[in-house]
Amino acid sequence: MNYLGAYPQELQAQAQDLLQRNRAGEMLLRKYPQAHQLRTDNALYGYVMELKQEFLRSSEPLSKVAYDNKLHIIHQALGTHTTVSRVQGSRLKAKREIRVAAMFRELPLEFLRMISVHELAHMKQKEHDKAFYQLCCRMEPHYHQYEFDLRLYLAHADLHGKLAWPG
């Protein structure tokens, strides 16, 4: 239940019951019936850039958006937003990158949207504070539900193995 530890006890108990009876996967497959088709880094870049254009038009440009095979294992994170600074001549150039855990290649679009919105929100708000989550919810009104369902999926995957979404 480490993925769901920040939620109220009542909600944790309901999730624990679903997980123990091996019903969480079935419920998630019904709720989110198929995986998205954004399998390449180029497709992911285009998707994230559309979100950025719609909600964060005036923010700094992104130079890279990619799936990362090592992200979940090494950083215990599902996505990262980094700024890489390099000196070029007399100028300091900053490149912004978003990396998304490769596991999102085979998950429903709602989960990919949640992590994309989360990482884009870090372009404006560095900390996970009230303003950060307000921005996430402005970009995706169902952000909190998608995040909870993703956490439920991760707990299910730890206990019972990954789900295979048709796509």
Helices and strands as residue ranges (DSSP letters): H 9-20, H 24-31, H 41-55, E 62-68, H 71-75, E 79-88, E 91-101, G 102-106, H 109-121, H 130-139, H 143-160
